[in-house]
Amino acid sequence: MTLPTLQKRVKKGEVLFTFNNSEALTEGIIFLYRKKPFIKSSLYKNNVSYQLILTADDNWPTIKQLSEFANYKTKNYIRIAVIKEHHKPLILNNAVKIYGKAFFKET
């Protein structure tokens, strides 16, 4: 008799990080770029802050570490939908790769 194997369920979802200024945003993007440059991400801006929306595994430790650079984090889908609809998009789909690439030399 064999026992069923338990598989860890990966729950991907959108996570919103808000940065007060471009310096904090840049530090956060560089941190992510070093870890996983191809993560699905979009960057938005309003009059007060920058918003980075990531699609990632909830259990990915880097998500928790990124909170060090951001002043706000949420998985609230309504808040994320409002940002997508009403805030100015700066980079869609590959924000971490596009923004982060500017700080690294091509090899």
Secondary structure, 3 states (H helix, E strand, C coil): CCCCCCCCCCCEEEEEEEECCHHHHHHHHHHHHHHCCCCEEEEEECCCCEEEEEEEECCCHHHHHHCCCCCEEECCHHHHHHHHHHCEEEECCEHHHHHHHCCCCCC
